Amino acid sequence: MTSFFEMEVTLINEQGLHLRTAQQFAKVASRFDSEIEVFNGNFSANGKSFMNLIALLAYKGTVLKIRAMGEDAEEAVSALVRLVKSGFSEDKK
């Protein structure tokens, strides 16, 4: 059975969704079989494509909606929300 799951999360890291963080997001998203879509308002991007993610122009404080459809949808969204909530570990050296 295909499932659908989505959550909203706020970008807390200083530079938002830039090249490195978009690559990190896409890498995690690619571990899952589900289709993953990320929304910034009316704009959407394929969550497995870092170039699509950068085009969202998502800065600190932006609320992203992460939506997945597939067998592992809830697991995928939860992992991506955790990544964003961690601030992409940018403050950790």
LOTIMAR-155193 format. One record per atom (N, C-alpha, C): residue in three letters; atom name; x, z, y. Coordinates in nm, 2 decimals, padded with zeros to 4 digits. Atoms other than C-alpha are relative to their C-alpha. Layout:
BEGIN
resn ALA; name CA; c1 X; c3 Z; c2 Y
...
END
This chain:
BEGIN
resn MET; name N; c1 00.08; c3 00.00; c2 -00.12
resn MET; name CA; c1 00.00; c3 00.00; c2 00.00
resn MET; name C; c1 00.09; c3 00.00; c2 00.13
resn THR; name N; c1 -00.08; c3 00.01; c2 -00.13
resn THR; name CA; c1 00.14; c3 -00.10; c2 00.34
resn THR; name C; c1 -00.06; c3 00.11; c2 00.10
resn SER; name N; c1 00.04; c3 -00.10; c2 -00.10
resn SER; name CA; c1 00.13; c3 00.18; c2 00.60
resn SER; name C; c1 00.04; c3 -00.03; c2 00.14
resn PHE; name N; c1 -00.03; c3 00.02; c2 -00.14
resn PHE; name CA; c1 00.14; c3 00.19; c2 00.97
resn PHE; name C; c1 00.02; c3 00.13; c2 00.06
resn PHE; name N; c1 -00.03; c3 -00.13; c2 -00.06
resn PHE; name CA; c1 00.29; c3 00.46; c2 01.18
resn PHE; name C; c1 00.07; c3 -00.03; c2 00.14
resn GLU; name N; c1 -00.07; c3 00.02; c2 -00.13
resn GLU; name CA; c1 00.39; c3 00.50; c2 01.55
resn GLU; name C; c1 00.01; c3 00.14; c2 00.07
resn MET; name N; c1 -00.02; c3 -00.12; c2 -00.08
resn MET; name CA; c1 00.52; c3 00.77; c2 01.78
resn MET; name C; c1 00.06; c3 -00.04; c2 00.14
resn GLU; name N; c1 -00.06; c3 00.02; c2 -00.13
resn GLU; name CA; c1 00.62; c3 00.80; c2 02.14
resn GLU; name C; c1 00.12; c3 00.10; c2 00.02
resn VAL; name N; c1 -00.12; c3 -00.09; c2 -00.02
resn VAL; name CA; c1 00.96; c3 00.94; c2 02.25
resn VAL; name C; c1 00.06; c3 -00.04; c2 00.14
resn THR; name N; c1 -00.06; c3 00.03; c2 -00.13
resn THR; name CA; c1 01.13; c3 00.97; c2 02.59
resn THR; name C; c1 00.16; c3 -00.01; c2 -00.01
resn LEU; name N; c1 -00.15; c3 00.01; c2 00.00
resn LEU; name CA; c1 01.49; c3 00.85; c2 02.64
resn LEU; name C; c1 00.06; c3 00.11; c2 00.09
resn ILE; name N; c1 -00.06; c3 -00.12; c2 -00.08
resn ILE; name CA; c1 01.70; c3 01.15; c2 02.75
resn ILE; name C; c1 00.14; c3 -00.02; c2 00.03
resn ASN; name N; c1 -00.14; c3 00.03; c2 -00.03
resn ASN; name CA; c1 02.05; c3 01.00; c2 02.75
resn ASN; name C; c1 00.01; c3 -00.06; c2 00.14
resn GLU; name N; c1 -00.02; c3 00.04; c2 -00.14
resn GLU; name CA; c1 02.19; c3 00.92; c2 03.09
resn GLU; name C; c1 -00.01; c3 -00.15; c2 00.03
resn GLN; name N; c1 00.01; c3 00.15; c2 -00.02
resn GLN; name CA; c1 02.22; c3 00.54; c2 03.05
resn GLN; name C; c1 -00.11; c3 -00.07; c2 -00.07
resn GLY; name N; c1 00.11; c3 00.07; c2 00.07
resn GLY; name CA; c1 01.91; c3 00.48; c2 02.85
resn GLY; name C; c1 00.04; c3 -00.09; c2 -00.12
resn LEU; name N; c1 -00.02; c3 00.09; c2 00.11
resn LEU; name CA; c1 01.90; c3 00.19; c2 02.61
resn LEU; name C; c1 00.10; c3 -00.11; c2 00.04
resn HIS; name N; c1 -00.10; c3 00.10; c2 -00.04
resn HIS; name CA; c1 02.23; c3 00.01; c2 02.68
resn HIS; name C; c1 00.06; c3 -00.06; c2 -00.13
resn LEU; name N; c1 -00.05; c3 00.08; c2 00.12
resn LEU; name CA; c1 02.45; c3 -00.20; c2 02.44
resn LEU; name C; c1 00.03; c3 00.09; c2 -00.12
resn ARG; name N; c1 -00.04; c3 -00.08; c2 00.11
resn ARG; name CA; c1 02.59; c3 00.08; c2 02.23
resn ARG; name C; c1 -00.12; c3 00.07; c2 -00.06
resn THR; name N; c1 00.11; c3 -00.08; c2 00.05
resn THR; name CA; c1 02.27; c3 00.28; c2 02.20
resn THR; name C; c1 -00.10; c3 -00.10; c2 -00.07
resn ALA; name N; c1 00.09; c3 00.10; c2 00.07
resn ALA; name CA; c1 02.07; c3 -00.04; c2 02.12
resn ALA; name C; c1 00.05; c3 -00.04; c2 -00.13
resn GLN; name N; c1 -00.06; c3 00.03; c2 00.13
resn GLN; name CA; c1 02.32; c3 -00.13; c2 01.85
resn GLN; name C; c1 -00.02; c3 00.11; c2 -00.10
resn GLN; name N; c1 00.02; c3 -00.12; c2 00.08
resn GLN; name CA; c1 02.29; c3 00.22; c2 01.71
resn GLN; name C; c1 -00.15; c3 00.00; c2 -00.05
resn PHE; name N; c1 00.14; c3 00.00; c2 00.04
resn PHE; name CA; c1 01.91; c3 00.20; c2 01.71
resn PHE; name C; c1 -00.03; c3 -00.11; c2 -00.10
resn ALA; name N; c1 00.03; c3 00.11; c2 00.09
resn ALA; name CA; c1 01.90; c3 -00.14; c2 01.55
resn ALA; name C; c1 00.07; c3 00.02; c2 -00.14
resn LYS; name N; c1 -00.07; c3 -00.03; c2 00.13
resn LYS; name CA; c1 02.15; c3 -00.03; c2 01.28
resn LYS; name C; c1 -00.08; c3 00.10; c2 -00.09
resn VAL; name N; c1 00.08; c3 -00.10; c2 00.07
resn VAL; name CA; c1 01.93; c3 00.27; c2 01.19
resn VAL; name C; c1 -00.13; c3 -00.07; c2 -00.05
resn ALA; name N; c1 00.13; c3 00.07; c2 00.03
resn ALA; name CA; c1 01.61; c3 00.05; c2 01.20
resn ALA; name C; c1 00.02; c3 -00.09; c2 -00.12
resn SER; name N; c1 -00.02; c3 00.09; c2 00.10
resn SER; name CA; c1 01.77; c3 -00.20; c2 00.97
resn SER; name C; c1 00.02; c3 00.06; c2 -00.14
resn ARG; name N; c1 -00.01; c3 -00.06; c2 00.13
resn ARG; name CA; c1 01.81; c3 00.05; c2 00.69
resn ARG; name C; c1 -00.14; c3 00.01; c2 -00.07
resn PHE; name N; c1 00.13; c3 -00.01; c2 00.06
resn PHE; name CA; c1 01.43; c3 00.04; c2 00.64
resn PHE; name C; c1 -00.06; c3 -00.14; c2 -00.02
resn ASP; name N; c1 00.07; c3 00.13; c2 00.03
resn ASP; name CA; c1 01.21; c3 -00.23; c2 00.49
resn ASP; name C; c1 -00.11; c3 -00.03; c2 00.10
resn SER; name N; c1 00.11; c3 00.02; c2 -00.09
resn SER; name CA; c1 00.93; c3 -00.18; c2 00.74
resn SER; name C; c1 00.04; c3 -00.09; c2 00.12
resn GLU; name N; c1 -00.01; c3 00.07; c2 -00.13
resn GLU; name CA; c1 00.88; c3 -00.41; c2 01.04
resn GLU; name C; c1 00.00; c3 00.10; c2 00.11
resn ILE; name N; c1 00.00; c3 -00.10; c2 -00.11
resn ILE; name CA; c1 00.97; c3 -00.21; c2 01.35
resn ILE; name C; c1 00.00; c3 -00.07; c2 00.13
resn GLU; name N; c1 00.01; c3 00.05; c2 -00.13
resn GLU; name CA; c1 00.86; c3 -00.28; c2 01.70
resn GLU; name C; c1 00.01; c3 00.11; c2 00.10
resn VAL; name N; c1 -00.02; c3 -00.10; c2 -00.10
resn VAL; name CA; c1 00.95; c3 -00.09; c2 02.01
resn VAL; name C; c1 -00.06; c3 -00.05; c2 00.13
resn PHE; name N; c1 00.07; c3 00.03; c2 -00.12
resn PHE; name CA; c1 00.74; c3 -00.09; c2 02.33
resn PHE; name C; c1 00.05; c3 00.08; c2 00.12
resn ASN; name N; c1 -00.02; c3 -00.06; c2 -00.13
resn ASN; name CA; c1 00.82; c3 -00.02; c2 02.69
resn ASN; name C; c1 -00.11; c3 -00.05; c2 00.09
resn GLY; name N; c1 00.11; c3 00.05; c2 -00.07
resn GLY; name CA; c1 00.49; c3 -00.05; c2 02.86
resn GLY; name C; c1 -00.06; c3 -00.12; c2 -00.07
resn ASN; name N; c1 00.05; c3 00.12; c2 00.06
resn ASN; name CA; c1 00.36; c3 -00.40; c2 02.80
resn ASN; name C; c1 00.10; c3 -00.09; c2 -00.07
resn PHE; name N; c1 -00.10; c3 00.08; c2 00.06
resn PHE; name CA; c1 00.69; c3 -00.53; c2 02.68
resn PHE; name C; c1 00.04; c3 00.06; c2 -00.14
resn SER; name N; c1 -00.03; c3 -00.04; c2 00.14
resn SER; name CA; c1 00.79; c3 -00.52; c2 02.31
resn SER; name C; c1 00.13; c3 -00.07; c2 -00.05
resn ALA; name N; c1 -00.12; c3 00.05; c2 00.05
resn ALA; name CA; c1 01.10; c3 -00.58; c2 02.11
resn ALA; name C; c1 00.01; c3 00.03; c2 -00.15
resn ASN; name N; c1 -00.03; c3 -00.02; c2 00.14
resn ASN; name CA; c1 01.20; c3 -00.62; c2 01.75
resn ASN; name C; c1 00.10; c3 00.12; c2 -00.01
resn GLY; name N; c1 -00.09; c3 -00.12; c2 00.01
resn GLY; name CA; c1 01.36; c3 -00.28; c2 01.66
resn GLY; name C; c1 00.13; c3 -00.02; c2 -00.07
resn LYS; name N; c1 -00.12; c3 00.03; c2 00.07
resn LYS; name CA; c1 01.61; c3 -00.44; c2 01.44
resn LYS; name C; c1 00.10; c3 -00.10; c2 00.07
resn SER; name N; c1 -00.09; c3 00.10; c2 -00.08
resn SER; name CA; c1 01.76; c3 -00.67; c2 01.71
resn SER; name C; c1 00.04; c3 00.07; c2 00.13
resn PHE; name N; c1 -00.05; c3 -00.07; c2 -00.12
resn PHE; name CA; c1 01.98; c3 -00.50; c2 01.96
resn PHE; name C; c1 -00.01; c3 -00.08; c2 00.13
resn MET; name N; c1 00.01; c3 00.08; c2 -00.12
resn MET; name CA; c1 01.96; c3 -00.79; c2 02.20
resn MET; name C; c1 -00.15; c3 00.01; c2 00.05
resn ASN; name N; c1 00.14; c3 -00.02; c2 -00.04
resn ASN; name CA; c1 01.58; c3 -00.76; c2 02.20
resn ASN; name C; c1 -00.02; c3 00.13; c2 00.06
resn LEU; name N; c1 00.01; c3 -00.14; c2 -00.05
resn LEU; name CA; c1 01.61; c3 -00.39; c2 02.26
resn LEU; name C; c1 00.05; c3 00.01; c2 00.14
resn ILE; name N; c1 -00.06; c3 00.00; c2 -00.13
resn ILE; name CA; c1 01.84; c3 -00.44; c2 02.56
resn ILE; name C; c1 -00.10; c3 -00.06; c2 00.10
resn ALA; name N; c1 00.09; c3 00.07; c2 -00.09
resn ALA; name CA; c1 01.58; c3 -00.67; c2 02.71
resn ALA; name C; c1 -00.12; c3 00.08; c2 00.04
resn LEU; name N; c1 00.11; c3 -00.09; c2 -00.04
resn LEU; name CA; c1 01.33; c3 -00.38; c2 02.73
resn LEU; name C; c1 00.03; c3 00.07; c2 00.13
resn LEU; name N; c1 -00.04; c3 -00.07; c2 -00.13
resn LEU; name CA; c1 01.53; c3 -00.25; c2 03.03
resn LEU; name C; c1 -00.05; c3 00.15; c2 00.00
resn ALA; name N; c1 00.04; c3 -00.14; c2 00.01
resn ALA; name CA; c1 01.47; c3 00.11; c2 02.92
resn ALA; name C; c1 00.10; c3 00.09; c2 00.04
resn TYR; name N; c1 -00.10; c3 -00.09; c2 -00.06
resn TYR; name CA; c1 01.64; c3 00.37; c2 03.13
resn TYR; name C; c1 -00.04; c3 00.14; c2 -00.03
resn LYS; name N; c1 00.03; c3 -00.14; c2 00.03
resn LYS; name CA; c1 01.66; c3 00.75; c2 03.11
resn LYS; name C; c1 -00.14; c3 00.03; c2 00.06
resn GLY; name N; c1 00.13; c3 -00.04; c2 -00.04
resn GLY; name CA; c1 01.31; c3 00.89; c2 03.13
resn GLY; name C; c1 -00.11; c3 -00.09; c2 -00.05
resn THR; name N; c1 00.10; c3 00.10; c2 00.05
resn THR; name CA; c1 01.14; c3 00.58; c2 02.98
resn THR; name C; c1 -00.06; c3 00.05; c2 -00.12
resn VAL; name N; c1 00.07; c3 -00.04; c2 00.12
resn VAL; name CA; c1 00.88; c3 00.66; c2 02.72
resn VAL; name C; c1 -00.02; c3 -00.13; c2 -00.08
resn LEU; name N; c1 00.00; c3 00.12; c2 00.09
resn LEU; name CA; c1 00.92; c3 00.42; c2 02.43
resn LEU; name C; c1 -00.11; c3 00.04; c2 -00.11
resn LYS; name N; c1 00.09; c3 -00.02; c2 00.12
resn LYS; name CA; c1 00.65; c3 00.37; c2 02.16
resn LYS; name C; c1 00.07; c3 -00.08; c2 -00.11
resn ILE; name N; c1 -00.07; c3 00.06; c2 00.12
resn ILE; name CA; c1 00.81; c3 00.30; c2 01.82
resn ILE; name C; c1 -00.11; c3 -00.01; c2 -00.11
resn ARG; name N; c1 00.10; c3 00.03; c2 00.10
resn ARG; name CA; c1 00.58; c3 00.14; c2 01.57
resn ARG; name C; c1 00.06; c3 -00.07; c2 -00.12
resn ALA; name N; c1 -00.05; c3 00.06; c2 00.12
resn ALA; name CA; c1 00.65; c3 00.05; c2 01.21
resn ALA; name C; c1 -00.12; c3 -00.03; c2 -00.10
resn MET; name N; c1 00.10; c3 00.04; c2 00.10
resn MET; name CA; c1 00.45; c3 -00.13; c2 00.94
resn MET; name C; c1 00.07; c3 -00.03; c2 -00.13
resn GLY; name N; c1 -00.06; c3 00.02; c2 00.13
resn GLY; name CA; c1 00.55; c3 -00.11; c2 00.57
resn GLY; name C; c1 00.00; c3 00.12; c2 -00.08
resn GLU; name N; c1 00.00; c3 -00.12; c2 00.09
resn GLU; name CA; c1 00.60; c3 00.12; c2 00.28
resn GLU; name C; c1 00.07; c3 00.12; c2 00.05
resn ASP; name N; c1 -00.08; c3 -00.11; c2 -00.05
resn ASP; name CA; c1 00.86; c3 00.33; c2 00.46
resn ASP; name C; c1 -00.02; c3 00.02; c2 00.15
resn ALA; name N; c1 00.03; c3 00.00; c2 -00.15
resn ALA; name CA; c1 00.69; c3 00.32; c2 00.81
resn ALA; name C; c1 00.02; c3 00.14; c2 00.06
resn GLU; name N; c1 -00.01; c3 -00.13; c2 -00.06
resn GLU; name CA; c1 00.66; c3 00.69; c2 00.87
resn GLU; name C; c1 00.15; c3 00.05; c2 00.00
resn GLU; name N; c1 -00.14; c3 -00.04; c2 00.01
resn GLU; name CA; c1 01.02; c3 00.76; c2 00.75
resn GLU; name C; c1 00.08; c3 -00.07; c2 00.10
resn ALA; name N; c1 -00.07; c3 00.08; c2 -00.10
resn ALA; name CA; c1 01.15; c3 00.48; c2 00.97
resn ALA; name C; c1 -00.02; c3 00.05; c2 00.14
resn VAL; name N; c1 00.03; c3 -00.04; c2 -00.14
resn VAL; name CA; c1 00.98; c3 00.59; c2 01.29
resn VAL; name C; c1 00.05; c3 00.14; c2 00.02
resn SER; name N; c1 -00.06; c3 -00.14; c2 -00.02
resn SER; name CA; c1 01.08; c3 00.96; c2 01.23
resn SER; name C; c1 00.15; c3 -00.01; c2 00.02
resn ALA; name N; c1 -00.14; c3 00.01; c2 -00.02
resn ALA; name CA; c1 01.44; c3 00.86; c2 01.19
resn ALA; name C; c1 00.04; c3 -00.05; c2 00.13
resn LEU; name N; c1 -00.03; c3 00.06; c2 -00.13
resn LEU; name CA; c1 01.44; c3 00.65; c2 01.50
resn LEU; name C; c1 -00.04; c3 00.10; c2 00.12
resn VAL; name N; c1 00.03; c3 -00.10; c2 -00.10
resn VAL; name CA; c1 01.26; c3 00.92; c2 01.70
resn VAL; name C; c1 00.11; c3 00.11; c2 00.01
resn ARG; name N; c1 -00.10; c3 -00.10; c2 00.00
resn ARG; name CA; c1 01.52; c3 01.18; c2 01.59
resn ARG; name C; c1 00.13; c3 -00.06; c2 00.07
resn LEU; name N; c1 -00.12; c3 00.06; c2 -00.06
resn LEU; name CA; c1 01.80; c3 00.94; c2 01.70
resn LEU; name C; c1 -00.02; c3 00.00; c2 00.15
resn VAL; name N; c1 00.03; c3 00.00; c2 -00.15
resn VAL; name CA; c1 01.64; c3 00.90; c2 02.05
resn VAL; name C; c1 00.01; c3 00.14; c2 00.05
resn LYS; name N; c1 00.00; c3 -00.14; c2 -00.05
resn LYS; name CA; c1 01.58; c3 01.27; c2 02.08
resn LYS; name C; c1 00.14; c3 00.07; c2 00.00
resn SER; name N; c1 -00.13; c3 -00.06; c2 00.00
resn SER; name CA; c1 01.94; c3 01.34; c2 02.00
resn SER; name C; c1 00.08; c3 -00.05; c2 00.11
resn GLY; name N; c1 -00.08; c3 00.07; c2 -00.11
resn GLY; name CA; c1 02.04; c3 01.13; c2 02.30
resn GLY; name C; c1 00.11; c3 -00.09; c2 -00.05
resn PHE; name N; c1 -00.09; c3 00.09; c2 00.06
resn PHE; name CA; c1 02.22; c3 00.90; c2 02.07
resn PHE; name C; c1 00.14; c3 00.07; c2 -00.02
resn SER; name N; c1 -00.12; c3 -00.08; c2 00.01
resn SER; name CA; c1 02.48; c3 01.18; c2 02.05
resn SER; name C; c1 00.11; c3 -00.04; c2 00.10
resn GLU; name N; c1 -00.10; c3 00.05; c2 -00.10
resn GLU; name CA; c1 02.64; c3 01.05; c2 02.37
resn GLU; name C; c1 00.08; c3 00.11; c2 00.06
resn ASP; name N; c1 -00.08; c3 -00.11; c2 -00.06
resn ASP; name CA; c1 02.74; c3 01.40; c2 02.49
resn ASP; name C; c1 00.10; c3 00.06; c2 -00.10
resn LYS; name N; c1 -00.09; c3 -00.05; c2 00.10
resn LYS; name CA; c1 02.92; c3 01.47; c2 02.17
resn LYS; name C; c1 00.13; c3 -00.08; c2 -00.01
resn LYS; name N; c1 -00.13; c3 00.07; c2 00.01
resn LYS; name CA; c1 03.29; c3 01.38; c2 02.15
resn LYS; name C; c1 00.05; c3 00.01; c2 -00.14
END
